[in-house]
Amino acid sequence: MTVKNKKILIIIGGGIAAYKSLDLIRLLKKNNNDVKTILTKSGKEFVTPLSITTLTKNKTFEDIFDKNTESEIDHISLSRWADLIIVMPTTANFMTKLSLGKAEDLATTVILASNKDILLVPAMNVRMWIHKATQKNLKTLQDYGYLFIGPEKGEMACGEYGEGKMSSPRQIFTFLDNYFNKKNLVKKKNFKALVTTGPTREYLDPVRYISNESSGKQGYEIALALSRLGIKTTLITGPTNLVSRTNIKTKKIISAKQMLEEVKKNLPVDIAICAAAVADFKPSKKNKNKLKKNQNIFKSIDLEKKSRYS
């Protein structure tokens, strides 16, 4: 199989590798895909709107406000139109903008408003890529759910060698092929998944509780990976600081009993991954009033061992 009959939005960034976007457009069009583009201000320094429009047979979008299409609200309509959004090349500066959630032009506004997966294709000098700031932005963007391909190791336009070279159009096309094949396979199977994550809290009194240390991150990443494959995923999470993606059905709970109830409500499923750090004990009863500091708290309550979700 190959990538066919898809709607791809390509955002062309400012870098010498921008010319490779034309080759990717050719590959996509050759396989009957519909391609639309946004040419950034800096990207315009390397490729022209005319060359892009000639290949895509579609208008090349440039400005955030276009009097001819303003009524369509481009930053919404473009993101809803696409099956996938690609940013190539993704520069260090563009990564910084995305990590900060900036929406200062059409490209960044479309991405921030998007409800689709976004593939970033980094390209920059090796020193820029390995810089701590860039690597921090990379981690932040991965946590946000952005997809990445590359960069590769090789000789760069500046003459230096190392990691930072943009993946080739063929490599990107192969990535897209795998991405859509997995999506299509899962869609046919109509899989459902359930993931539990985070801690539970068993309250001794209105302010004190027994719990296990857990950030919930592992379960969240698992749920995100399943969702990216097109699997209908439900995430049942204890108290964490994580913000779930809109395409993941999320149920927030406090106690182990609540988690058990939510798990039962969402069965049956094809895949169940229990990554929650459920508390090992719970009080036989919760004190209505806060226990005093001078009390021996654990002598004033009865603890009972409990099974993982009871």
C-alpha positions in Angstrom: 0.0 0.0 0.0 1.0 3.6 -0.3 -0.3 7.0 0.6 -3.3 7.7 -1.6 -6.3 10.0 -1.7 -5.3 11.8 1.5 -5.5 15.5 2.3 -2.1 16.8 3.3 -1.4 20.4 4.6 2.3 21.3 4.3 3.7 24.3 6.2 7.0 25.3 4.6 9.5 26.8 7.0 12.5 29.0 6.5 15.6 26.9 5.8 17.7 25.8 2.9 16.0 22.4 3.0 12.7 24.1 2.1 13.3 23.2 -1.6 12.8 19.5 -0.6 9.1 20.3 0.1 8.6 20.5 -3.7 9.8 16.9 -4.1 7.5 15.7 -1.4 4.6 17.5 -3.1 5.5 15.8 -6.4 5.4 12.4 -4.6 2.1 13.1 -2.9 0.4 14.4 -6.1 1.7 11.5 -8.1 -0.3 9.2 -5.8 -3.5 11.2 -6.1 -3.2 13.1 -2.8 -4.7 16.6 -2.4 -2.0 19.0 -1.1 -2.4 22.5 0.3 0.4 24.7 1.6 1.2 27.5 3.9 4.4 29.4 3.0 5.9 31.2 5.9 7.5 34.6 5.6 11.0 33.1 6.0 10.1 30.1 3.8 9.4 32.6 1.0 13.1 33.4 0.9 13.9 29.9 -0.4 10.9 28.8 -2.5 8.3 30.8 -4.4 4.5 30.7 -4.2 4.4 30.2 -8.0 6.5 27.0 -7.9 4.4 25.6 -5.1 1.0 26.5 -6.7 2.2 25.0 -10.0 2.8 21.6 -8.3 -0.2 21.5 -5.9 -2.7 23.0 -8.3 -4.0 24.8 -5.2 -3.6 28.3 -3.8 -0.5 28.9 -1.6 -1.6 30.5 1.7 0.7 33.2 3.1 -1.0 35.8 5.2 -3.1 35.4 8.4 -5.7 37.7 6.9 -6.6 37.3 3.3 -9.4 39.5 2.1 -10.4 37.0 -0.6 -10.9 34.1 1.9 -11.3 35.8 5.2 -14.9 34.6 5.5 -13.7 31.0 5.5 -11.5 31.6 8.6 -8.4 30.0 7.1 -6.7 29.0 10.4 -9.8 26.8 11.2 -10.8 25.6 7.8 -7.3 24.5 6.8 -6.7 22.5 10.0 -10.1 20.8 9.7 -9.6 20.0 6.0 -6.3 18.2 6.4 -5.8 14.5 7.4 -2.3 15.4 8.6 -0.2 18.6 8.9 3.5 18.5 8.0 6.0 21.3 8.9 9.1 21.1 6.8 11.7 22.2 7.5 11.0 22.7 11.1 13.6 25.2 12.3 14.9 25.8 15.8 13.0 29.1 15.9 9.7 27.4 14.8 10.1 24.7 17.5 10.5 27.5 20.1 7.3 29.2 18.9 5.4 25.9 19.1 6.7 25.0 22.5 5.5 28.5 23.8 2.1 28.1 22.1 2.5 31.2 19.9 -0.1 32.1 17.3 1.5 35.0 15.6 0.9 34.1 11.9 -1.2 31.8 9.8 1.2 28.8 10.2 1.4 28.9 14.0 -2.3 29.7 14.3 -3.3 26.8 12.2 -1.2 24.4 14.3 -2.6 25.8 17.6 -6.1 25.5 16.3 -5.6 22.0 14.8 -7.4 18.9 15.9 -5.2 16.7 13.7 -1.8 15.1 14.1 1.1 17.3 13.3 4.4 16.0 11.9 7.5 18.1 12.5 10.5 17.5 10.2 13.5 19.3 11.9 16.4 20.7 9.9 19.2 22.9 11.4 22.9 23.1 12.2 24.1 20.2 14.4 25.1 22.6 17.2 21.6 24.2 17.1 20.0 20.7 17.3 22.0 19.5 20.3 21.7 22.8 22.1 20.0 22.3 25.5 17.2 24.8 24.6 16.4 22.9 21.4 16.4 19.6 23.2 14.2 21.0 25.9 11.7 22.2 23.2 11.9 18.8 21.6 10.8 17.1 24.8 8.0 19.7 25.4 6.7 19.2 21.9 6.8 15.4 22.2 4.8 15.7 25.5 2.3 17.9 23.6 1.8 15.0 21.2 3.7 16.3 18.1 5.1 13.6 15.8 8.7 13.8 14.6 10.8 12.3 11.8 14.5 13.0 11.9 16.8 14.8 11.8 19.4 12.6 10.1 23.1 12.6 10.3 24.9 13.9 7.3 26.7 16.8 5.6 24.9 20.1 5.9 24.6 23.1 3.6 27.0 25.0 6.0 29.7 22.3 5.4 29.5 20.8 8.9 28.6 17.2 9.5 26.3 15.8 12.2 22.7 15.3 13.3 20.5 18.1 11.9 20.0 17.2 8.3 16.3 17.0 7.2 14.9 13.7 6.4 14.5 13.1 2.6 11.1 13.4 0.8 11.3 9.6 0.3 11.8 9.0 4.1 8.9 11.3 4.9 6.7 9.6 2.3 7.5 6.2 3.8 6.7 7.6 7.3 3.3 8.8 5.9 2.7 5.4 4.3 3.2 3.6 7.7 1.2 6.2 9.5 -1.9 5.9 7.3 -1.6 2.1 7.0 -1.8 1.8 10.8 -4.7 4.2 10.9 -6.6 2.2 8.3 -5.9 -1.1 9.9 -7.1 0.0 13.3 -10.1 1.8 11.8 -11.2 -1.5 10.2 -10.8 -3.4 13.4 -12.6 -0.7 15.4 -10.4 -1.4 18.5 -11.2 0.0 21.9 -8.7 0.5 24.7 -8.7 1.3 28.4 -5.8 2.7 30.3 -5.5 3.5 34.0 -2.9 5.9 35.3 -1.8 8.1 38.2 -2.2 7.5 41.9 -5.4 7.1 44.0 -6.0 8.8 47.3 -7.6 7.1 50.4 -8.5 9.9 52.8 -8.0 9.5 56.5 -9.7 12.8 57.3 -10.7 15.9 55.2 -7.0 16.8 54.5 -4.8 13.7 55.0 -4.7 10.7 52.7 -2.7 7.5 51.9 -1.3 7.3 48.3 1.5 6.1 46.1 3.8 8.5 44.4 2.9 8.6 40.7 3.1 11.3 38.0 0.7 9.4 35.7 3.0 10.1 32.8 3.6 6.5 31.7 -0.1 5.7 31.4 -0.7 9.0 29.7 1.9 8.3 27.1 0.5 4.8 26.5 -3.0 6.3 26.0 -1.6 8.9 23.6 0.3 6.2 21.6 -2.9 4.1 21.3 -4.9 7.1 20.3 -2.4 8.1 17.6 -3.0 4.6 16.0 -6.7 5.5 15.7 -7.8 3.3 18.7 -10.7 4.7 20.7 -9.0 5.2 24.0 -10.4 5.9 27.4 -8.0 7.1 30.1 -9.0 6.7 33.7 -6.6 8.9 35.8 -6.1 9.7 39.5 -5.0 13.2 40.6 -2.1 14.3 38.3 -0.9 17.6 36.7 -1.2 16.2 33.2 -3.4 17.8 30.6 -5.0 15.1 28.3 -5.4 15.5 24.6 -8.9 16.3 23.3 -9.0 13.1 21.3 -8.6 10.9 24.4 -11.7 10.3 26.5 -10.6 11.0 30.0 -12.2 10.1 33.3 -10.8 11.7 36.5 -11.1 9.9 39.8 -9.8 10.2 43.4 -10.1 6.8 45.1 -9.5 3.2 44.2 -13.2 2.5 44.5 -14.0 5.3 42.0 -11.4 3.8 39.6 -12.9 0.4 39.9 -16.4 1.8 39.1 -15.1 3.7 36.0 -13.2 0.6 34.8 -16.4 -1.5 35.0 -18.4 1.2 33.2 -16.0 1.2 30.2 -15.8 -2.5 29.7 -15.6 -4.5 27.5 -12.5 -3.4 25.6 -10.0 -5.0 23.3 -7.0 -3.7 25.1 -6.6 -2.9 28.8 -3.5 -1.5 30.3 -3.4 -0.9 34.1 -0.6 1.5 34.8 -2.2 3.2 37.8 -0.4 3.3 41.2 -3.4 2.3 43.3 -2.9 2.8 47.1 -2.2 -0.4 49.0 -4.3 0.5 52.0 -7.4 2.4 52.9 -8.9 3.4 56.2 -11.9 1.4 57.4 -13.6 4.7 57.9 -12.9 8.3 57.1 -12.8 10.7 60.0 -15.2 13.6 59.5 -12.9 16.1 61.3 -9.2 16.8 60.8 -7.1 14.7 63.2 -5.1 16.8 65.6 -1.4 17.1 65.3 -0.7 15.7 68.7 -2.7 12.6 68.0 -1.0 9.4 66.8 -2.7 9.3 63.5 -2.2 5.7 62.7 -3.3 4.5 66.1 -6.5 6.5 65.7 -7.5 4.8 62.5 -7.9 1.2 61.3 -6.2 0.4 58.0 -7.3 -2.5 55.8 -5.3 -4.1 53.0 -7.1 -4.0 49.7 -6.8 -5.6 46.3 -5.6 -3.5 43.4 -9.0 -2.0 42.4 -11.2 -2.6 45.5 
